[in-house]
Amino acid sequence: MANLDTLLSKNLEKPTQSVQRNTPTQVRREFYLKDGDSLYVTGIQDDTEQERYLLDCKMTTWRADGGRWTSRFNHESIDMSDVPLEANTRSRLLLWVYVHYVEHKTAQNKDGSWRYGADSWEKIPVHQTKSYIYREQINDYKIVELPYSLKDAIIDAVMENDSRLDTAVFKLSRTGEERDTRYNFNITRKDMQIPSDKLKEQSSLPSLEEYFLEKSGVTLPKQDSQFDFSNPFESNEEQQEAIDELF
C-alpha cells in the first residue's frame, strides 16, 4: 500500500522532451459526475508502472468566453502563456478506471429536459421509498478527475481490499454543486469483474500523461495516437455542463 501512497504524493516532474504541436483533439475520454451520480468502477493495478493509470497533477481552471469553465493539464511541455491571471491551479487526482455502470439521481436536467441517453437507462425503484434511480450501463474504460482531498478515502478503500484496486468494485459518488461539492470513494462488492475481452485492452490504454498531452495538442516524438476518441455515452454539451459544475 505504501506504493500507492508514495505515488499519490509525487509531483509531476519529468525530463524535458522535444515535442510537436498539433491541433488539440476535441472529444474526451473523461467521465464527469453530476450531483447525485454514483460510478461503480474497478481500478487498474500495475505494480511496476502504476503511474500510467493513477496520477497526481496540477490542473489550472478559468472561465473562458461565454462563461464556460475550461481546464488545462500542467506540464512543462504545455504552453501556459495564454492562461489569464485570475485562473486557479489545483492539485487533482487522475485515474483510469473500468466503469461498470453509473447510477443517476435524476434523468432530467435542471431545465426539465431529458439528459442525453436517458431513454436507455434502467429505472429502478428505491427500497421503501417512492423515488427511483436511473442506471446507465457504461462497460468501458474512462478517466475520472478528482480533488486531491479524496486521496485518504481512496487509500482507505484500497487498504480494505488487501491493497488492490483491481479485484473489487468501488463506488465513487458525488453530492452537491460548485463549492458545496463532496465526493466519496468506498468498496462495495466483489462479485463483478472486468470482462476478459476488456482486460486485454488495458495494455493499449495511453498513460494519463500521454492522453492529456495529446488533448492539449502535444505529441511526444515517434508516438502514434493511441486514443479512441469516440464517446457513445455522452454528448459534448453534456460533458461541458458536467465540467461547469465541477467549479
Backbone bond lengths (Angstrom), bond angles and torsions (degrees), N, CA, C in turn:
res aa  C-N    CA-C-N  psi(-1)  N-CA   C-N-CA  omega(-1)  CA-C   N-CA-C  phi
1 M - - - 1.464 - - 1.512 111.28 -
2 A 1.344 115.83 -27.37 1.456 118.55 178.52 1.519 110.80 -59.21
3 N 1.351 115.95 -29.41 1.457 119.98 179.06 1.521 111.28 -60.07
4 L 1.327 117.69 -44.48 1.454 121.61 179.07 1.521 110.61 -66.57
5 D 1.339 117.25 -43.49 1.458 120.89 -179.69 1.522 110.63 -61.81
6 T 1.330 116.64 -42.58 1.461 120.32 178.17 1.515 111.18 -63.21
7 L 1.316 115.86 -42.48 1.456 120.36 179.90 1.517 111.08 -59.95
8 L 1.334 116.79 -46.04 1.452 120.30 -176.06 1.524 112.99 -66.93
9 S 1.330 117.21 -20.39 1.454 119.90 -178.37 1.518 113.13 -94.64
10 K 1.353 117.31 -1.68 1.457 120.61 -178.42 1.521 111.30 -73.44
11 N 1.312 116.24 152.10 1.450 121.47 169.31 1.518 108.50 -93.58
12 L 1.311 116.23 155.29 1.458 120.48 179.87 1.519 108.35 -82.70
13 E 1.325 117.22 85.33 1.452 122.63 -178.82 1.515 108.51 -122.21
14 K 1.307 116.69 110.35 1.453 122.53 -176.84 1.518 109.45 -124.13
15 P 1.345 118.09 153.13 1.454 120.49 174.74 1.514 110.68 -60.86
16 T 1.331 115.85 145.45 1.450 120.62 178.95 1.522 110.36 -63.95
17 Q 1.338 115.91 134.52 1.448 121.01 179.02 1.519 108.59 -127.46
18 S 1.332 116.04 146.81 1.455 118.51 173.36 1.515 108.10 -71.38
19 V 1.321 117.01 139.72 1.453 120.59 -174.61 1.515 109.99 -133.04
20 Q 1.314 114.15 163.67 1.447 121.57 178.86 1.518 108.63 -120.62
21 R 1.345 117.42 132.91 1.451 121.42 179.83 1.524 110.36 -87.04
22 N 1.310 115.69 130.91 1.449 121.90 176.85 1.521 109.11 -125.87
23 T 1.310 115.52 174.03 1.455 119.06 173.14 1.520 109.14 -72.30
24 P 1.347 118.76 127.75 1.462 119.96 -178.10 1.524 111.71 -58.63
25 T 1.315 115.44 142.63 1.462 120.76 177.23 1.527 108.95 -73.71
26 Q 1.329 117.88 151.97 1.455 120.96 -170.56 1.532 113.90 -101.18
27 V 1.324 118.14 -34.71 1.463 120.55 -173.76 1.519 109.89 -92.30
28 R 1.317 117.11 137.81 1.459 121.50 -172.59 1.520 111.69 -101.09
29 R 1.333 115.63 153.23 1.459 121.46 170.03 1.526 110.77 -100.89
30 E 1.329 118.14 -1.97 1.452 120.84 179.65 1.529 110.62 -72.38
31 F 1.331 114.78 152.19 1.463 120.54 174.12 1.526 107.06 -120.06
32 Y 1.333 116.15 119.65 1.462 121.08 -178.59 1.524 109.91 -104.88
33 L 1.315 115.79 128.43 1.448 120.84 179.19 1.524 110.35 -83.75
34 K 1.334 115.36 145.01 1.450 121.90 171.48 1.527 109.13 -104.39
35 D 1.317 115.85 170.05 1.456 121.66 178.40 1.526 110.35 -53.11
36 G 1.333 117.03 125.24 1.454 121.71 178.31 1.515 115.33 90.17
37 D 1.330 117.83 -2.46 1.465 121.10 179.39 1.530 111.19 -82.80
38 S 1.326 115.56 146.34 1.466 122.07 174.07 1.521 108.76 -133.68
39 L 1.328 116.03 122.07 1.462 121.86 176.59 1.519 108.96 -95.09
40 Y 1.318 116.78 138.65 1.465 122.01 174.73 1.526 106.29 -111.08
41 V 1.336 115.36 110.96 1.462 120.73 -166.86 1.525 110.94 -130.57
42 T 1.327 114.45 156.18 1.460 122.71 167.59 1.522 106.68 -120.71
43 G 1.317 116.21 133.17 1.455 119.98 -177.52 1.516 112.45 -82.87
44 I 1.323 115.31 177.79 1.460 123.11 176.72 1.519 107.06 -114.73
45 Q 1.315 117.24 130.83 1.462 120.30 -179.88 1.510 109.84 -123.85
46 D 1.314 114.72 123.63 1.464 122.58 176.35 1.518 106.21 -134.97
47 D 1.326 116.29 101.25 1.463 120.45 -172.48 1.520 113.22 -65.30
48 T 1.320 118.25 -17.46 1.468 120.53 -179.87 1.521 112.46 -97.21
49 E 1.328 117.52 -19.76 1.455 120.31 -175.99 1.530 110.78 -147.98
50 Q 1.332 116.12 48.71 1.462 120.19 -173.90 1.524 112.61 -64.86
51 E 1.321 117.44 -24.39 1.452 120.26 -177.11 1.527 112.40 -64.84
52 R 1.330 117.82 -16.14 1.467 120.11 174.48 1.527 111.24 -64.63
53 Y 1.328 116.99 -30.43 1.451 121.70 -169.52 1.524 114.26 -115.10
54 L 1.311 117.98 -12.01 1.460 121.89 -179.25 1.522 107.24 -146.26
55 L 1.325 116.45 119.00 1.463 119.42 -169.54 1.521 110.51 -143.85
56 D 1.330 116.45 134.70 1.459 118.71 168.79 1.519 108.04 -95.87
57 C 1.320 115.47 143.04 1.457 119.77 -174.31 1.518 109.13 -154.55
58 K 1.306 115.47 -177.08 1.456 122.85 172.64 1.527 108.67 -112.96
59 M 1.317 115.68 136.00 1.459 121.92 174.03 1.526 108.15 -122.90
60 T 1.320 115.85 132.32 1.453 121.24 177.11 1.524 108.95 -105.13
61 T 1.343 116.94 130.00 1.458 121.76 -176.06 1.522 110.53 -125.16
62 W 1.326 114.81 148.61 1.462 120.19 175.86 1.520 108.75 -160.66
63 R 1.331 115.65 166.37 1.459 121.03 177.12 1.519 109.21 -86.13
64 A 1.312 115.51 122.55 1.455 120.82 179.24 1.532 109.28 -89.34
65 D 1.335 116.49 -173.24 1.462 121.00 177.80 1.522 110.13 -57.69
66 G 1.307 115.57 136.22 1.455 120.12 -179.57 1.517 113.29 88.65
67 G 1.335 117.02 0.26 1.460 120.80 176.22 1.507 115.35 85.14
68 R 1.349 117.32 0.80 1.454 119.88 179.98 1.529 110.15 -78.21
69 W 1.331 115.60 145.48 1.463 120.73 176.33 1.520 109.80 -78.87
70 T 1.318 116.28 142.99 1.454 122.10 171.99 1.518 108.63 -134.16
71 S 1.312 117.40 155.68 1.462 120.87 -179.23 1.514 109.96 -135.78
72 R 1.332 115.57 155.46 1.455 120.53 179.61 1.527 109.74 -138.35
73 F 1.302 114.77 132.08 1.461 124.09 176.04 1.528 108.66 -65.70
74 N 1.331 116.80 129.22 1.462 120.44 179.37 1.519 110.40 -86.48
75 H 1.314 116.07 121.40 1.458 122.03 -179.51 1.516 107.46 -157.59
76 E 1.324 116.27 147.68 1.465 120.24 -177.58 1.520 112.52 -61.88
77 S 1.320 118.48 -21.02 1.454 121.80 -178.48 1.531 112.80 -88.93
78 I 1.331 117.74 -5.67 1.459 121.67 -176.59 1.516 109.69 -104.41
79 D 1.316 115.93 127.92 1.457 122.61 179.49 1.524 110.11 -70.36
80 M 1.332 116.86 123.03 1.462 121.85 179.91 1.529 111.29 -112.15
81 S 1.335 117.16 11.81 1.467 120.16 -172.48 1.526 113.07 -66.93
82 D 1.336 117.62 -22.46 1.456 119.64 -178.84 1.523 113.38 -93.94
83 V 1.334 116.85 4.54 1.459 120.34 -179.47 1.528 109.08 -73.72
84 P 1.328 118.90 128.30 1.467 120.57 -178.83 1.527 112.31 -65.74
85 L 1.324 115.67 154.83 1.467 121.11 -176.20 1.520 112.24 -62.58
86 E 1.322 117.32 -29.57 1.468 120.42 -177.12 1.527 113.24 -81.23
87 A 1.341 117.78 0.26 1.466 120.83 -179.54 1.525 111.17 -63.33
88 N 1.323 116.10 150.02 1.466 122.67 178.26 1.515 110.08 -109.13
89 T 1.323 116.39 136.67 1.464 121.71 176.59 1.523 108.59 -111.62
90 R 1.339 115.68 126.92 1.459 121.20 -176.94 1.525 110.34 -128.69
91 S 1.321 115.25 152.42 1.462 120.94 172.23 1.526 108.33 -78.53
92 R 1.320 116.04 134.02 1.453 121.02 -179.11 1.523 110.30 -133.95
93 L 1.324 115.94 159.19 1.452 122.81 172.89 1.527 108.30 -110.17
94 L 1.328 116.24 132.31 1.463 121.94 176.41 1.520 108.47 -114.53
95 L 1.324 117.33 134.78 1.456 121.83 179.43 1.522 110.41 -136.64
96 W 1.335 116.11 132.49 1.457 120.86 162.52 1.525 106.29 -81.11
97 V 1.311 117.74 129.20 1.466 121.47 176.65 1.522 109.00 -138.65
98 Y 1.313 114.85 156.20 1.467 119.82 169.76 1.521 106.77 -92.60
99 V 1.324 116.42 118.38 1.463 121.12 -178.96 1.524 108.94 -94.24
100 H 1.324 116.21 114.79 1.462 120.50 177.07 1.540 109.16 -72.58
101 Y 1.324 115.48 -54.67 1.460 120.02 178.45 1.524 108.69 -160.61
102 V 1.328 115.68 167.90 1.460 121.69 175.41 1.516 107.96 -126.58
103 E 1.319 116.25 139.10 1.458 121.46 175.09 1.526 108.89 -107.06
104 H 1.334 114.78 125.96 1.458 121.55 -178.75 1.523 110.18 -103.21
105 K 1.323 115.21 141.82 1.466 120.12 176.75 1.524 110.75 -71.04
106 T 1.314 116.33 -30.45 1.463 121.36 -179.08 1.521 109.58 -144.54
107 A 1.319 115.59 154.36 1.462 120.81 177.53 1.521 111.51 -101.63
108 Q 1.341 116.42 5.84 1.450 120.43 -176.95 1.525 111.97 -119.22
109 N 1.315 115.47 153.07 1.453 121.69 173.61 1.524 109.85 -81.55
110 K 1.313 116.31 173.95 1.464 120.68 -178.28 1.523 112.00 -61.53
111 D 1.331 116.43 -30.66 1.465 119.73 -178.53 1.530 112.84 -85.03
112 G 1.347 116.46 5.20 1.457 120.68 178.61 1.507 115.14 91.00
113 S 1.323 117.49 -9.08 1.463 120.55 178.14 1.527 109.75 -73.82
114 W 1.338 115.93 158.65 1.459 119.99 -179.96 1.520 110.39 -78.70
115 R 1.322 115.78 140.57 1.457 120.24 177.65 1.526 109.86 -69.52
116 Y 1.322 114.76 153.73 1.462 120.87 -176.40 1.532 110.46 -57.94
117 G 1.314 117.57 126.06 1.460 122.45 177.73 1.509 115.33 81.77
118 A 1.343 117.78 2.96 1.470 120.37 -173.34 1.522 113.02 -63.38
119 D 1.331 117.66 -22.82 1.459 119.43 -179.19 1.520 112.86 -67.12
120 S 1.347 117.06 -14.91 1.469 120.37 179.38 1.530 112.48 -103.15
121 W 1.326 117.89 0.67 1.462 120.39 -178.41 1.525 110.87 -78.96
122 E 1.321 115.22 147.85 1.464 121.16 178.04 1.528 109.38 -85.79
123 K 1.316 115.89 126.14 1.465 121.84 179.91 1.526 109.03 -89.55
124 I 1.340 116.73 119.13 1.467 120.84 -173.22 1.528 109.49 -122.07
125 P 1.331 118.45 122.79 1.476 120.01 178.14 1.527 110.91 -67.63
126 V 1.315 115.72 140.57 1.464 121.46 176.95 1.520 108.28 -86.25
127 H 1.327 116.70 129.97 1.462 122.72 -174.09 1.525 111.72 -54.68
128 Q 1.317 115.03 130.56 1.470 124.56 175.71 1.530 113.01 61.70
129 T 1.304 117.54 24.22 1.461 121.46 173.98 1.527 108.16 -136.09
130 K 1.315 116.38 172.51 1.462 121.36 176.93 1.527 110.99 -101.31
131 S 1.330 116.62 12.98 1.461 120.50 -177.72 1.528 110.90 -100.66
132 Y 1.325 115.20 173.14 1.455 121.85 -178.12 1.532 109.66 -134.04
133 I 1.340 115.04 157.16 1.452 121.50 164.74 1.526 106.93 -117.15
134 Y 1.318 115.94 161.24 1.460 121.03 -175.17 1.528 108.27 -124.84
135 R 1.330 115.17 116.64 1.467 120.71 -174.29 1.531 110.16 -98.85
136 E 1.344 114.28 124.85 1.464 121.90 177.97 1.517 108.70 -110.97
137 Q 1.308 117.54 121.63 1.455 121.76 177.65 1.534 109.81 -77.32
138 I 1.325 116.28 130.71 1.464 121.07 179.42 1.527 110.34 -112.65
139 N 1.336 116.69 -59.05 1.474 122.09 175.42 1.526 112.59 53.02
140 D 1.326 114.84 51.35 1.458 120.02 179.46 1.518 109.26 -159.43
141 Y 1.334 115.52 167.55 1.459 121.37 178.27 1.519 110.08 -83.96
142 K 1.322 115.85 133.65 1.459 122.44 179.17 1.536 109.11 -136.66
143 I 1.320 114.70 161.18 1.464 121.33 175.09 1.518 107.70 -105.16
144 V 1.331 116.87 130.40 1.459 120.75 174.30 1.526 108.54 -113.52
145 E 1.316 114.96 139.23 1.471 122.38 177.55 1.518 107.91 -110.67
146 L 1.337 116.53 124.94 1.455 121.28 -172.08 1.520 111.01 -129.53
147 P 1.324 117.42 155.44 1.467 119.85 175.00 1.527 110.53 -65.95
148 Y 1.324 116.37 145.56 1.455 120.54 -178.05 1.528 112.00 -62.56
149 S 1.328 115.81 -24.04 1.470 120.12 -179.46 1.527 112.42 -64.83
150 L 1.340 117.80 -13.19 1.459 120.82 179.52 1.526 112.04 -82.94
151 K 1.303 117.36 -3.32 1.467 122.08 -177.16 1.532 112.53 -52.17
152 D 1.326 118.00 -49.43 1.472 120.44 -176.20 1.522 111.60 -63.98
153 A 1.337 117.61 -37.39 1.465 120.19 178.92 1.527 110.77 -66.15
154 I 1.331 117.09 -37.73 1.462 120.56 177.42 1.523 110.21 -65.15
155 I 1.328 116.30 -45.53 1.464 120.29 179.60 1.529 110.65 -60.63
156 D 1.338 117.26 -44.49 1.464 120.50 -179.16 1.533 110.86 -61.90
157 A 1.340 117.09 -43.19 1.463 120.01 -178.63 1.520 111.44 -66.54
158 V 1.331 116.60 -39.83 1.464 120.08 179.77 1.527 110.69 -69.80
159 M 1.316 116.78 -38.84 1.473 120.51 176.25 1.528 110.25 -59.06
160 E 1.331 116.22 -38.88 1.461 120.89 -179.80 1.521 111.12 -65.69
161 N 1.327 116.66 -20.92 1.459 121.66 -179.46 1.527 110.90 -107.15
162 D 1.323 116.44 39.74 1.471 121.83 176.37 1.527 112.18 58.87
163 S 1.325 115.71 35.68 1.470 122.89 175.59 1.520 113.04 64.02
164 R 1.324 116.41 31.48 1.460 120.13 178.95 1.525 110.77 -122.46
165 L 1.330 115.76 137.37 1.462 122.37 174.28 1.530 112.03 -91.11
166 D 1.339 116.38 -19.01 1.459 120.53 -165.89 1.530 114.82 -108.10
167 T 1.316 118.63 11.94 1.463 120.05 -176.78 1.528 112.64 -123.02
168 A 1.320 117.64 17.15 1.460 120.94 178.69 1.519 108.74 -153.98
169 V 1.312 114.95 171.05 1.458 121.22 173.78 1.526 107.81 -104.31
170 F 1.314 115.65 128.00 1.455 122.11 179.28 1.522 109.03 -108.63
171 K 1.310 115.04 145.46 1.464 121.02 178.28 1.522 109.12 -102.22
172 L 1.318 115.87 120.07 1.460 122.78 176.89 1.518 106.94 -110.98
173 S 1.318 117.48 115.16 1.458 120.51 -174.78 1.517 111.19 -126.10
174 R 1.326 113.78 155.23 1.460 121.04 178.66 1.519 109.34 -131.36
175 T 1.340 115.65 135.76 1.460 121.45 172.05 1.520 108.05 -131.53
176 G 1.324 115.76 144.95 1.454 120.65 177.88 1.513 112.66 89.70
177 E 1.334 114.23 175.51 1.451 121.75 -178.44 1.527 109.94 -138.32
178 E 1.315 114.50 155.76 1.465 123.71 176.19 1.524 110.24 49.83
179 R 1.332 118.56 -125.80 1.476 120.64 -175.12 1.519 113.24 -73.00
180 D 1.320 117.27 -11.93 1.465 121.36 179.86 1.526 111.11 -101.92
181 T 1.342 116.52 28.14 1.457 121.47 -178.16 1.523 111.15 -88.72
182 R 1.320 116.01 136.05 1.465 121.62 177.52 1.527 108.86 -130.77
183 Y 1.331 115.34 141.40 1.464 121.86 177.09 1.524 109.29 -118.29
184 N 1.324 116.25 148.47 1.461 122.12 173.51 1.524 109.02 -132.67
185 F 1.329 115.08 148.66 1.464 121.34 179.90 1.514 107.43 -140.79
186 N 1.336 117.08 116.67 1.466 119.16 179.91 1.517 110.29 -149.40
187 I 1.331 115.34 160.65 1.462 121.60 180.00 1.524 108.45 -78.81
188 T 1.348 116.88 140.96 1.461 119.56 -177.25 1.521 113.49 -122.42
189 R 1.324 118.78 -45.41 1.457 120.20 -172.89 1.529 109.63 -157.05
190 K 1.335 114.74 160.83 1.465 120.32 179.97 1.530 112.35 -124.82
191 D 1.331 117.09 11.05 1.460 119.91 -175.32 1.524 112.59 -97.98
192 M 1.327 118.11 9.74 1.462 121.34 175.93 1.524 108.41 -121.44
193 Q 1.309 116.15 137.95 1.450 121.10 -179.74 1.520 110.31 -128.88
194 I 1.323 116.05 160.29 1.457 120.65 174.01 1.521 107.82 -70.47
195 P 1.330 119.28 128.95 1.463 120.91 179.26 1.526 111.54 -56.47
196 S 1.308 116.89 147.92 1.464 121.46 -175.26 1.524 112.71 -59.22
197 D 1.348 117.61 -37.07 1.457 118.98 179.98 1.524 111.34 -68.23
198 K 1.333 116.79 -29.66 1.456 120.55 177.27 1.532 111.72 -77.46
199 L 1.319 116.12 -32.41 1.472 118.95 176.25 1.521 111.24 -58.32
200 K 1.318 116.35 -34.43 1.459 120.75 -179.10 1.533 111.79 -66.98
201 E 1.322 116.67 -21.34 1.461 120.31 -178.00 1.529 112.95 -80.09
202 Q 1.330 117.89 -15.43 1.459 119.97 -173.79 1.518 112.90 -58.83
203 S 1.330 116.78 -41.07 1.461 119.76 -176.03 1.523 112.49 -67.48
204 S 1.335 117.66 -19.65 1.461 120.43 -179.61 1.529 112.66 -94.42
205 L 1.323 117.31 -4.12 1.464 119.20 177.06 1.524 109.23 -67.95
206 P 1.329 118.04 137.73 1.472 119.33 176.08 1.515 110.11 -69.23
207 S 1.308 116.51 154.86 1.459 118.68 172.26 1.524 107.93 -65.04
208 L 1.322 116.74 158.27 1.458 120.87 178.93 1.523 111.14 -60.30
209 E 1.324 116.28 -39.36 1.460 120.03 178.70 1.527 110.44 -62.70
210 E 1.326 117.46 -46.27 1.462 121.52 179.67 1.528 110.98 -60.69
211 Y 1.315 116.07 -43.88 1.459 119.70 -178.18 1.522 111.59 -60.32
212 F 1.347 116.51 -49.28 1.460 119.13 -175.65 1.525 112.32 -74.44
213 L 1.328 117.50 -25.54 1.462 118.97 173.17 1.527 110.32 -66.35
214 E 1.331 116.60 -47.19 1.457 118.09 -179.55 1.521 111.52 -67.12
215 K 1.313 116.94 -35.98 1.462 120.19 176.45 1.526 110.74 -59.60
216 S 1.337 116.96 -31.61 1.463 121.81 179.93 1.518 112.66 -88.87
217 G 1.335 117.32 2.58 1.453 120.69 177.14 1.506 114.29 93.49
218 V 1.339 117.78 14.75 1.459 122.09 -179.88 1.516 108.91 -113.64
219 T 1.326 116.61 128.39 1.461 121.44 176.24 1.516 109.18 -119.80
220 L 1.319 117.11 127.96 1.449 120.52 176.30 1.527 109.15 -66.89
221 P 1.321 118.82 147.97 1.466 120.62 -174.80 1.517 112.98 -62.85
222 K 1.360 115.12 147.14 1.465 122.68 175.65 1.517 111.96 57.65
223 Q 1.322 115.11 40.89 1.467 118.59 -178.34 1.513 109.30 -139.79
224 D 1.312 116.84 118.45 1.452 120.41 178.34 1.524 109.54 -79.43
225 S 1.304 115.54 154.70 1.449 119.54 176.47 1.528 109.73 -63.11
226 Q 1.357 115.43 133.09 1.462 120.43 179.62 1.524 111.31 -107.81
227 F 1.305 118.12 9.55 1.452 119.98 -166.02 1.519 112.52 -97.75
228 D 1.304 115.17 137.72 1.455 121.26 169.02 1.521 106.43 -97.46
229 F 1.329 116.14 104.97 1.451 118.92 -173.36 1.526 113.11 -91.33
230 S 1.332 117.49 8.92 1.455 118.95 174.99 1.513 108.74 -75.14
231 N 1.315 116.76 144.83 1.459 121.05 179.30 1.527 109.21 -142.46
232 P 1.336 117.70 93.28 1.463 119.89 -177.32 1.515 113.33 -78.11
233 F 1.331 118.87 -3.92 1.459 120.96 -170.25 1.517 113.88 -96.35
234 E 1.333 117.77 -22.54 1.445 117.47 -172.62 1.518 109.48 -153.84
235 S 1.305 117.33 136.28 1.455 120.77 179.11 1.518 110.43 -73.43
236 N 1.340 117.39 160.32 1.453 120.78 176.09 1.520 111.23 -59.95
237 E 1.345 116.54 -36.83 1.457 120.30 179.23 1.520 110.92 -64.48
238 E 1.347 117.18 -41.99 1.460 121.35 177.45 1.518 110.41 -61.73
239 Q 1.330 117.30 -42.83 1.462 119.99 -179.28 1.511 110.57 -65.72
240 Q 1.341 118.06 -40.50 1.449 119.66 179.63 1.523 111.02 -64.29
241 E 1.329 117.59 -38.50 1.458 120.48 176.60 1.524 110.55 -61.14
242 A 1.323 116.41 -39.89 1.470 119.97 179.12 1.518 110.27 -66.68
243 I 1.332 118.21 -39.13 1.457 121.18 176.82 1.517 109.93 -62.04
244 D 1.340 117.00 -44.12 1.454 120.67 -179.43 1.526 111.44 -57.84
245 E 1.332 116.68 -34.76 1.466 120.18 -176.90 1.521 112.43 -78.55
246 L 1.328 117.77 -9.29 1.461 119.99 -179.79 1.507 112.34 -70.42
247 F 1.336 118.41 -26.83 1.463 121.36 -167.46 1.516 112.32 -116.11
